[in-house]
Amino acid sequence: MDSTDLRLRPFVPGDDAEVTRWFADAGALRLFAGKRLRWPLDTAQWDGIRSDPTLTAWTAIIGEDARPVGHGEIVEESPTEVRLAMIAVAPSVRGRGVGRTMVAALIEKCREADYSLVILFVHPDNATAIRAYRGLGFRPSPVAGNSNSNSLRMDLRLKK
Ligand SMILES: CC(C)(COP(=O)(O)OP(=O)(O)OC[C@H]1O[C@@H](n2cnc3c(N)ncnc32)[C@H](O)[C@@H]1OP(=O)(O)O)[C@@H](O)C(=O)NCCC(=O)NCCS
């Protein structure tokens, strides 16, 4: 597996069963989705994501293999600001650079769409995720008082 071959395609119903398998219990789902999704996952919840006009949901694949290795969403917060959400990598390939490469590809989508600021929220105990985001340039946000008080907000400025 070579994560440099990673690309993003739209998240489709055929991905649901595989992505659902990545979350073994309610705790794992909480790290990924916060309070947004309920355990157990079902197609109706994934359909809700696909039909949400405020976001685009992406599946990461590697090379010619169509199976999902990652999932990520870009939520528009304002004409200049987007939030990355629901970032996850298949457990079988974690720790091999897929997360870092996928988030870099999501950032590229934001840059191409001309957004100025990319933000995300992460649980403060999620050291792997925080490390990946830091490596890509995200920094703890100077913005105080957000709605996700239990989470760390991280920011990446793409332009002034
Ligand atoms: C967080 C997640 C997306 C990272 O993806 P990944 O493919 O495992 O991460 P990568 O291999 O790209 O590694 C990213 C960084 O974390 C480090 N890392 C990887 N596995 C680690 C581990 N088990 N413990 C500590 N650090 C780890 C890597 O060294 C790398 O750091 P570097 O960029 O400084 O070298 C993935 O672990 C995941 O899906 N976790 C469950 C869902 C989740 O928590 N999502 C985040 C919600 S905000």
PDBQT file of the ligand as one rigid body, heavy atoms in Angstrom, charges set to zero:
ROOT
HETATM    1  C1  LIG A 201      -6.685  10.005  13.390  1.00  0.00    +0.000 C 
HETATM    2  C2  LIG A 201      -6.495   9.165  12.116  1.00  0.00    +0.000 C 
HETATM    3  C3  LIG A 201      -7.408   9.716  11.033  1.00  0.00    +0.000 C 
HETATM    4  C4  LIG A 201      -5.031   9.291  11.672  1.00  0.00    +0.000 C 
HETATM    5  O1  LIG A 201      -4.845   8.527  10.503  1.00  0.00    +0.000 OA
HETATM    6  P1  LIG A 201      -3.564   7.550  10.342  1.00  0.00    +0.000 P 
HETATM    7  O2  LIG A 201      -3.541   7.074   8.958  1.00  0.00    +0.000 OA
HETATM    8  O3  LIG A 201      -3.631   6.528  11.426  1.00  0.00    +0.000 OA
HETATM    9  O4  LIG A 201      -2.371   8.577  10.660  1.00  0.00    +0.000 OA
HETATM   10  P2  LIG A 201      -0.969   8.709   9.915  1.00  0.00    +0.000 P 
HETATM   11  O5  LIG A 201      -0.366   7.352   9.719  1.00  0.00    +0.000 OA
HETATM   12  O6  LIG A 201      -1.126   9.578   8.736  1.00  0.00    +0.000 OA
HETATM   13  O7  LIG A 201      -0.133   9.420  11.058  1.00  0.00    +0.000 OA
HETATM   14  C5  LIG A 201      -0.387  10.737  11.458  1.00  0.00    +0.000 C 
HETATM   15  C6  LIG A 201       0.577  11.111  12.560  1.00  0.00    +0.000 C 
HETATM   16  O8  LIG A 201       0.244  10.407  13.756  1.00  0.00    +0.000 OA
HETATM   17  C7  LIG A 201       1.352   9.590  14.171  1.00  0.00    +0.000 C 
HETATM   18  N1  LIG A 201       0.777   8.330  14.624  1.00  0.00    +0.000 N 
HETATM   19  C8  LIG A 201       0.239   7.364  13.856  1.00  0.00    +0.000 A 
HETATM   20  N2  LIG A 201      -0.235   6.363  14.627  1.00  0.00    +0.000 NA
HETATM   21  C9  LIG A 201       0.019   6.743  15.901  1.00  0.00    +0.000 A 
HETATM   22  C10 LIG A 201      -0.235   6.133  17.171  1.00  0.00    +0.000 A 
HETATM   23  N3  LIG A 201      -0.853   4.938  17.279  1.00  0.00    +0.000 N 
HETATM   24  N4  LIG A 201       0.143   6.815  18.278  1.00  0.00    +0.000 NA
HETATM   25  C11 LIG A 201       0.741   8.030  18.188  1.00  0.00    +0.000 A 
HETATM   26  N5  LIG A 201       1.008   8.662  17.007  1.00  0.00    +0.000 NA
HETATM   27  C12 LIG A 201       0.649   7.999  15.893  1.00  0.00    +0.000 A 
HETATM   28  C13 LIG A 201       2.220   9.421  12.965  1.00  0.00    +0.000 C 
HETATM   29  O9  LIG A 201       3.562   9.224  13.333  1.00  0.00    +0.000 OA
HETATM   30  C14 LIG A 201       2.018  10.732  12.248  1.00  0.00    +0.000 C 
HETATM   31  O10 LIG A 201       2.813  11.740  12.828  1.00  0.00    +0.000 OA
HETATM   32  P3  LIG A 201       3.872  12.522  11.925  1.00  0.00    +0.000 P 
HETATM   33  O11 LIG A 201       3.036  13.212  10.848  1.00  0.00    +0.000 OA
HETATM   34  O12 LIG A 201       4.471  13.479  12.887  1.00  0.00    +0.000 OA
HETATM   35  O13 LIG A 201       4.789  11.477  11.377  1.00  0.00    +0.000 OA
HETATM   36  C15 LIG A 201      -6.816   7.659  12.365  1.00  0.00    +0.000 C 
HETATM   37  O14 LIG A 201      -5.984   7.181  13.381  1.00  0.00    +0.000 OA
HETATM   38  C16 LIG A 201      -8.268   7.378  12.715  1.00  0.00    +0.000 C 
HETATM   39  O15 LIG A 201      -9.087   7.112  11.843  1.00  0.00    +0.000 OA
HETATM   40  N6  LIG A 201      -8.635   7.382  14.029  1.00  0.00    +0.000 N 
HETATM   41  C17 LIG A 201      -9.998   7.091  14.470  1.00  0.00    +0.000 C 
HETATM   42  C18 LIG A 201     -10.993   8.200  14.126  1.00  0.00    +0.000 C 
HETATM   43  C19 LIG A 201     -10.533   9.541  14.642  1.00  0.00    +0.000 C 
HETATM   44  O16 LIG A 201     -10.061   9.664  15.760  1.00  0.00    +0.000 OA
HETATM   45  N7  LIG A 201     -10.675  10.576  13.805  1.00  0.00    +0.000 N 
HETATM   46  C20 LIG A 201     -10.248  11.933  14.117  1.00  0.00    +0.000 C 
HETATM   47  C21 LIG A 201     -11.402  12.755  14.537  1.00  0.00    +0.000 C 
HETATM   48  S1  LIG A 201     -10.909  14.460  14.766  1.00  0.00    +0.000 SA
ENDROOT
TORSDOF 0
